[in-house]
Amino acid sequence: MPDFLLEIGCEEIPARMIDAASLELRTRLSDLLQRERLAASQAISYLDTPRRLAVLVSGIPSAQPDVTEQINGPSVSVAFKDGQPTPAAHAFAKKAGVDVSQLERVTTPKGEYLSAKVTKKGRAAADLLAELLPKEINSIYWPKNMYWRKPSEKFVRPVRWLVALLDDQVVPLEFDGIRAGNQSRGHRILADGPVPIARPGNAYVDALKQAKVLGRGDREAQIRKALDAATRTIPGARWREDKALLDKVVNLTEYPSVILGNFDPEFLELPEEVLVTVMRDHQNYFAIEDGSTHKLTPHFLAVLNTDGDPQGIIRHGHERVLRARFNDARFFWQTDQKHRLRERTEWLKAVTFQKDLGSYYEKALRVQRLCSWSAEIIRQSGTQIRPGVIHKAAYLAKTDLTTELVKEFTELQGIVGGLYARVQQLDADLPENARFAIADAIYDQYKPESMEDSVPRTLEGAVLSIADKADSIAGMFALGLQPTGSKDPFALRRQANGIVKTIAEYKLPLHLSRLFADAREAYRGSEAEKKFSAKVDFPNSLRDFFRERLEFYLRDALGFKYDVVNAVLAAGSDDVVDAVARAQAVTKVRPSADFESISVAFKRIKNILRQAAETKKEIAGTVEAAALQEAAERDLAARIPQAAKAVAALSAQRNYEPALIEISKLRPAVDTFFDKVMVMVEDDRLRANRLGLLQTLLKEFSTIADFSEIVTEGTK
């Protein structure tokens, strides 16, 4: 079976867009092959660079297999009249491609109909790919598109060449006015020009290597090797690992090399965060640190998209640009020190948070109040916390938005405020350790920025982070600006994830409903409140939103099984810490036979009660002991209060694992009940009492998890 190669050559694609587009192209091609009965025998591979997206497929059929299918036509009564075929019969025979005499008769529930076996000839793979691939290429999602030659066809950058080969045969597809051929192009500087491709597979990869174009894995390995080699020239140094930056420079190059540059050691007086941000975010440089102290050294590493810099001209240019950027940063730092953070709070009145939610000054006051309420809840739980530190940090947290350094380097908001709070005198009588605690809280206020990011380092920072995010979410939801589908312009999902993660990791006694009731209360009487939407069901919309976020955290961040997560959240999703503890307990107890059996029983109970409700059968609110006739139901009724008391006592202390074991001990009594007792009997009073018994059982023991959600062996 032949191999297939598709290469889309274009102007340089933005580095951040390559990986997603490459994956989508592979997925679309795989789906197309499956859909058209041309499935490949092996996994699809790829070779992407800034100037190309390439997909290689091994072992696809050269043509679709023929398909024989039975098709039905008109009824016999319509197809024949007086024993002779009518025009309807002839039309059907023509459609099926057979003679009328070859038509068969089949009996269906609607009567006797004509039928024919039709063999659909499979089309050649080359013809199908030429016809269908342009549409798939045109459908790739890009954050921004360009329309070049054809208004109906779009791509992220102008397409310059196409390679489409089925073994050594060119597939005659066309996209954006470019017809596919068998010639690729090499490195723009080192080997630009036509590169003949004999066939897909190794021949393609080798041809590009000769033309100074490497695949992603080879580029990363070459960059790492070059970074190590350059760093070894500095005794005791090592380059600072930065996965995001490494991924970026890999997608910026086709044949990378590395140069070592230097900067004036006097710039090391600036905070490390500022220096690294300038190097990484603005220049794509890797920082170099001392291997023992981990402090920055006055050197950097730049990745080039060429084979070197023997004369040092490129290195000199990079050093000159970095010196200018560092001088700007130093000037902004020194200029900012002329005004203390406390002075800048008034300036926040002129900085808009959101057009309907007022200024950052108003947000700071709201967050302050929310921090105070949350800190008091935490303090009453017996946890040591410093409310004064949080109060001052919340008041100053957003002041760095008025600084020149943040205006220039927006990535440093929050961080700059923390750095300035550490070096400035906030209050005349404020102890140094309190100032440092305030600085740390301000520094970490935006953490965690993702599920992979760490939470704030201090409890005070955690409370500030939660309050800041809760204020934003509450305001946006009250305005009716909650996320919809894939749209989340205010990053509310990310902020909610941060709240859940922080509460969970610090084990904070903050219930989500209370947190957002307080956050909503902080807006009371404000101008923003007048713009809130009356159509928004604030408590329920927030509850549903955070249930999704908590489900995401439990399943994707902590790795709990989906049915465990569903069972736990069905029993309550307001207390994050409690939900995590219950998920852990259910996961531990789940493998036991008793637990699986009791889960099956709870499914059965839930179904019985649902059917009773649907048929409007009475369910006793209180079980009448005198109406219990069978020994099995009397035994179960006697065991429920004892077990419920034990489970309640253990659950109150969050000892959920032994509580679940207590519930599992009911298995013999429950099994015997279902073996010996008929619930849906004719006697109304007896049936209502037995339904009430089952409802009591379900209610008493579903506070930890809804066991009916657990997938058991028989329901997989």
N, C-alpha and C positions, 0 to 999 in steps of 0.2 A: 504494500500500500504506500502511496506517495506521501511525502512530507510537504508541509505548507509554510510559507513565510510571507508575512505582511509587514512592511516597514513604511511608516509615514514620516517623511522627512520635512522639516519646517524650520522657520526661524526659532531662535532660542525660547524655549518654554520656561515660564517662571518656575523656579525650583520647588516652591511650595505646592505646585499643582501637578507635578509629574507622577508621584506615586499613586494618587487617587485615580488619575486618568488612565494610567497603565493598568491598574486593577480592573477598572470598568471595561476597558477594551478587551482584556482577556475574558472577562465574564460574558460580555456580549458575544464574542466569537464562540466561546464554549456553548452558550445557549443556542446560538444559530446552528452549530453543527449537530447538537442534540435534536433540535426541532426539525432539521432537514434530513435526519437519519444518516448523518456523516460523522458520528461520534469518533473521536480520536482514540487510539489504543493506549496512549500515554498522556501524562499531564502536560499542560501547555506551559512552555517556558517563554522568557521574554528578555529583551535587551533594550534598555531605555537610556537615553542621554538627553542633555538639554535640546538637541537638534533632532531627536527621533523617538518615536514609539514603535517598537518592533515586537512581533509575536511569532513564535515558532511552534508549530503543531506537528507532532510525529505520528505517522500512520493513520491517515484518514482514507476512507474508500475513494476510489477514483470516480465513482458514480453512486447514486442512490440505489439501493436494492429495489427490484421490481416488487410491486405490491398488488396482490390479488384480493379483491373485495366483492362481496355480494351486494348488489343494489336492487332495490325494489322499484317497480314501475306502476302502471295503472292497474286497476282491478281487472280481472278476467272478463267480467260483464261489460266493461267499457272497451277492452282491447279486442274483443271478438264479437262479431254480429253474424248470426246465421253460420257460425263455424269459420268465418273468414276474418282475417286480421283487419282491424280498422286503422285509420290514420294515426290514432294514439299508439297502437302497437308498433307501427312502422317508425314513428318518431322515437319511441323508447329504444327500439333495436338500433337505430342510427346513433343515438346518444351513447349506447353501450358498445357500439362498434362490432356488433354481431348481426347475423342474419335472423330474420323473424323466426325461422324454424328452430334456432338454437335457444330461444327464450324458454325459461323454465317456469313452472307454476309452484307457488308456495302458499301454504295455508297460514293465515294470521288470525288473531282474535277478531279482526274486522272482516275476514272473509278471504277469498282466494285472489292472489295477486300475481302479476308477472314478475319474474326475477331474472337477473343475468349475472354471470361472473365476469368481472372486468379486471383486466390486468393493466395496472398503471405503470408505464415504463419509467424507470428511475432516470433522473437527469444527471448530466455530468457535473462533477463537483466544481470544475472550473467555471461552468456557466452559472451555477447557483451563486458561487462566491462573487463573481463579477457583477451579478445582478443585485445581491442583497447587502454586500459589505458597505457600499457607500452610505446606505441609510444608517447602518450601525455606527459608522464613523461620525456621521453628522449628528447622531443622538448623544454622543459623549457629553457629559455635563462639565462645563467650565465656569468658574466664577465670572469670567468675562470672555466674550467671544469677539472674533473679528470676521467680517464679511469681506471677501476679497474679490474673486472673479465672478462668482455666482451668488446672487442675493439669497437663494434658497439653501446654500451650503455654507456652514460656518465651522470655524476651528479657532483655537486659542491664538494661533499665529499663522501667517501665510504659509500654505503648503508649497514646498519647492520640488519635491520628488516623491515618487511612490515606487516601492518594490513589491511585487506580488508574484510568487513563484509556487507552482505545484511541481515538485522535483525541479526539472530544468525547463519546464514549460511556463511561459508568462501567462498569468491570469489577466485578461483584458479589462480590468476594472478602471473606472475613472472617478476622480473626486476633485472638486474645486478647480476643474479645468485641466487637471494634470492626469495624464494616462500612465498607468503602471508599466514598468519595464523591469529589467534585470540589473540596473545600475544604481548603486547607492553612492554616498559621498563620505569622504573621510573627515578628519579633523580640519576645522576651518583654516587654521594657520599652518599646521605641520604637514597636512596632506590633502588640502582641499582639492576637489576634482572628482571625476567619475571613478567609482570602484566597482568593477564587474563582479557580480555574484553568480557563481556557477549553479548553486543549488542551496536549499535551506540546510540548517543544521550546522555542523562544525565548519563546513566550507564558508558559510556566512560569517560566523564568529571569527575565523582565522583571517578572512579578507579584511574585516574591520580592524583587527589588531594590527595588520600590516599597514593600515591607513591611520594608525594612532587613535583608534577609538576602542575603549574598553567597556565591558559590561559593568553593571553596578557593583557586584561583588569584587571584581578585580580592581575597580577604582578605589573602593574603600580599603582594600588590603594595601594598595600602593600608597594611599594617603597615610595610613597608620605607620607603615614602614618608613616613609619619608619623615613623618613627624618625630618618630623615635630617633632616626639617624641625626636629624638637625638638633634635637634636644641634647643628644649625647656630647655635643661639642661644648656644652656648658656644664662644668663639674657640679655634681650633686643636684642637678635640676631635673624636672619632669614636666611634660606638658599636661595641662589640666583637662581631664576627660570631660567631654561635652557632647553627649549623644545627639542632641538636636542640631548643634552646629555641624557635627560630622555629617549627619544626613543631608544637611543643606549644601555643604561644599561638594559632597558626592554628586548631587544633582545640579551643580553649577559647572561641572567639568566633564571632559571626555577623555583627556589624557593628563592626569594631575601630577604636579610636582609641588614641592614645599620650599619656601625660603625662610631663613631666620632673620628677623629684624630687631633693632634695638631702639630704645627711647631713653630720654634723659632721666637718670635716677631721681631727680628732684620731684618728678611727677608722682612718685610713690608716696608723697605726703598726702595726696588725695585719698579718700576712702577707696578701698579695694572694689566695692560695688560699682563705683563710678567708672573706674578704670576698665573693669571687665565688661561693663555694659557698652562702653565706647568701642572696645576692641571687638566684642562678640556681635552685638546687635547692629552696629553701624559700619563695621569694617570686615566682618567675617574672619577675625583673627582668633587664634587660640592663644590663651594666656599661658605663661610658663611660671611655675612656682618652685620654691626651694623644696627639695624632697623631704627634708626633716622638719622644717618649721611650717611648711605649707603657705608661706608668705610669697607674694608676687615678687618676681624678679623683673628688671627693666628690659625684658625681651618679649618678642611675640613671634608667632608662626603664621605665615600667610600661605594659603593654598592657591596655586596658579593653574590655569588651564593651558599649560604649555610644558615643554620638556626641561625648563630650567631658566636660570638667569646668570649666565657665566660672567657677565661684565658688571653685575650689581646694579644695573640701571633701574630695574623694576623694584628692587629692594629699597633703593634710595627714594623712589617715588612714594612707596608705602610709608616709609619712615616720616617723610615730609608731611603727608596727609594726616598721619596719626598725631604728629607733634601739634599740628594746627587744631585738631579735635581736642586734645588734652589741654591746650592753652584756653580754648573756649570753656571747657569744663571748669578749669581753675578760676577763670574770670567769673563765671556764674556762681561758683561756690563762695568766692570772696565777696561778691556783690550781695548775695543773699544774707550774709552774716550781719549786714547793716541793720536788719530788722529781725527782731526776735519773733518766735512763733506766736507768742501771745498777742503781739501787735497785729499779726496777720489775720487773726480771727475776724476782725471787723471787715477786712478785705473780702472775706468769703461771701458777704452780702451781695457782692457784685458778680459772683460766680454761680451760674445756673446749674443746679443738679439735674432737673428735668423741667421742661417748660410749664407743666401743670403742678409740679411738686415743690416748686420754690427753689431757693438758693441752697448752697452748701452750708451756709450759716444755720439756716433753719433745720437742715438735716442733722447737723452736729448737735443741736439742742435736743432733737428727738432721740437720737442715738444715745445721748447722755442719759435721758430719762429711762430709756429701755435698758440700758446697762445697769442703772441703779436698781430697777425692779428685778432683773435677772440675778444680779449679785446678791440681793437679799434672799432670794429663793435658795441660792447655793449656800449662803451662810447659814440659813436655818436648817439645812440638811446636815450641818456639822463639818462642812469643808472650810478650811482656812482660805480666805480670800481677802484682797486689799481693795475695798470699794473706792477709796480715795484715789488710788492709782488709776483705776478704770475711769473714774469721773474726769480726771484731768486729761487722760489719754484721749477719751472720746471728744473732749472739747477742742483738742489740738490736732486731731487725726487728719483732717483734710486741709490744714493750713499750707502744706507743701504744694498744693495746687496753684498757689500764688507765687511760687518761687521760679526764678529764671532757670534753674537747673532742671526742674520737672518740665517746664515749658519746652526745653530743648530735648530732654531725654524722658519722654513720657513713660517709658518702661519702669522708671525709678519712682513713680508716685508711691507714697507710703514708706518706701525705703529711705527716701531723702528726708521725710519728716522724722523718721526714727533716728537717722544720723544727726540731724540738726538738734533734736531734743537731747541727744547725748552730749553735745559740745556746748550747748547754750545754757544760760542760767534761766530756768523757767520761773522760779519763785525765789525770793531772797533767802527764805528760811527752809527751803526744800532740801532734805538730806540727799546726798549723792546716790545712795542705793535706790531711793524712791525715784529720782530722775532717770536712772538707768532702767528701772522697771517700766516707767512711762514710755521711755524710748523704745524698749523692746516690744511693748504692746502696739505702739504706732507702726513700727517696722513690719510687724506680722499681720496687720489688719486685713490684708487681702488674701491671706492664706486660709485654707488651701485653694489654689487656683485650678486644681484638677484632682481626680481621685488618686493620681500618682504623687501629687505634691504632699508635703508634710503639713500637719496642722500647726497653729501658733505654738511657740516654745513655752509660753507661760499661760497659766489659767486666766490671768487678766487679759492677755492678748486674745485668748479664745473667746471670752465673753464679748470683747469689743468686736471681734470678727463676726460673731453670730449676730450681734445687734445691728451692725452696719448692713449685713446682708438681709436680715429680716425686715429692716426699715425699707429697703429698696423693693423687696418682693411684695410687702404689704401695700405700699403705695401704688405699684404698678398693677397689682390685682384689683385694688379698689377703683382704679381708673378704667378697668376692663382691658388691660394690656397684657394679659397672661399669654404664655406661649401657645401657639397653635400649630399642630403638625410639626414640620421641620423648621418652622420659623420661630426664632427666639432672639430678637434683635437686642434685648437688654441682658442677655445671658442669665436669665433667671434660673434655668435648670442647673447651670454650673454653680450658681450661688447657693441654690437649695442643696445640691450635693455637698457643698462645703459645710453647710450647717449640720447636715446629718452626720457627716464624717467627724466633725469636731465634737459634737455632742457624744457620739459613740466612743471616740477614743479617750475623751476626758471623763466619760461616764457621768455626765451632768444630769441633775434632776430637773431638766427643763422639758416640759411637755409642749409639743408643737402647738396645740390649740391655745394654750395659755400664752405662749410666746407671741403668737400672731394676734391674739386678742389685745395684748399689751401694745404690740407694734401699731395696730390699728388705732388704739386709744391715744397713742402719742400724736396722732394727726388731729385729734378732736379740737374744734374751734379754729383751725387754721384756714387760710385761704385755699390751700390745696383740697381740704375736705369738701369745699363747695363744688369742686369739679368731679368728685367721685361719682361713678355710675350707679344709679339706683337699680339697674338691671342685674348687678353682680351679686350672686349669693356668696358673700365673702367667706364665711366659715366652711361651707361645704366645698367650694372650689379649691380653697387652700388644703383642706383635708384630702381631697382626691389627688391634688398635685403632689403633696408630700408622700402620700401612699406610694405613688409611682417612683418617687425619688428613693424612698426607703427600700422598695422592692429592688431597684437597681443596685443600691448599696449592698444589700444582703446577697443578692444573686451574683452580680458581676464583680464586686470588690471583695466580698468575703467568701464567695464560692459556694454558698448553700444551694441545694437542689431546688428546682423551681416549685415542686409540690410542697416542700417544707416551708418555703417562703410564703406560698399562698395560704397554707394552713395557719401559719403564725400571724400573718397580717389580717386574716379573716377574724381573728380573736382580738385584734386591736393594733393600731399603727400610730398611736399618739405619743407613746413613750419609746423613743429610739433605743435607749439602753435596755429596756425591758424586752423589746422585740428581739434584739440581738441575743440576749440571754435565753429567751424561749427557743429561738432557732438553734442555738447550740445544744440545748437539752433535747429537743426533738431529734436532732441529728444523731446524738449519742444513743438514744433509746430505740430509735427506729428499727435497727436490725433484729430486735427480739421478736420471737414468734407471738408472744402475748400482745405486744404493741400492734403488730400487723393485724392480728385477729380482732382486736378492739377497734381498729380503724375500719375494718370491713363492717363490723357491727354498727358503728356510727353512721356509715354510709346508708346502711339499711334503715336505721332509725330515721335519718333525715328524709329518706324517700317515703317512708310510711307516713310521717307527719305532713310532708308536702301533699301527698295524695289525699290525706284526710282533710287538709285545708281546702284543696281544690274541689272536693266533693261536699264541702261544708259539713263535715262530721264534727260533732262536739268533742272538745278536748278538755278534760277536767283541769281546773286551775290548781286544785289541791287533791292529792291522792287520798282516797278514803280507804283506810286500813280494813274496815269491815267488808268492803267490796272485793277484796283480794281473795280469790277462790283457790287458785292453784298454788301448790307449795313453791314452785319456781318463781312465781311473781311475788309471793310473800318474802322469799329469801332475798330477791333482788331489792325489793323495797326496804328491807331491813339493812342491807349493806350500804345503800346509797348515802344515808346521813353520816355513817361512820367514816366512809371514804372521803366524803365531801369535807368533813371537818379536818381530816388529816391533810388533804390537798390544799385547803385554804390556809392552814397554818404554815405549810412549806412554801406555798406561793407568796405569802406575805413577806417571807425572807428571801424570795427569789431563788429558792432551792428547787428549781423546776425539774431537775433530773429525778430526784426521789419522788417528787409529786407525780410525775408521769408514770413511774413504777407503781405507785399506789393505784393510779387509774387502771393500769394494765392488770392489776390483781383482780379486777372485777370480771375479767374474761370468763372464768368458769360459770359465774352466775348469769352473765349475759348470754353465753352460749346455751346454757340450760333453759333459760327463758324462751329463747327462740325455738328451741327443740320441742318444748312442752306446751307452750302457750300460744293460742291463736288470738291475735290482737283484734283483727277486724271482724268481730263476731256480730251477730244480729242484735243482741241485747244492747240497747243504746247506753245504758248506765255502765255496764261492764266494759263496753268498748271505750267509752269516754275515760273511764278510770285507767285502763291500760295505756291509752294514748297519753294521758297525763303523766303516768309513770315514765314512759319513754321521753316525754318532753322534759321532765325533771332531770332525768339522767343526762340528756343532751345539754341542758342549761348549766348544770352544776359542773360539768367536766369539759366544757369548751372554752374556758377562760384562758387556757394556756395556748391552745391551738384548736382549729377546726379539723378534727381527725378525718372527716369525710373528704378532705382535700388531698390526703396522702394517697399516692399511687401505690397500690398493693399488687402482688404477683398476678392476681386474677383480673386486674383492671388495666394492665399495661398494654 
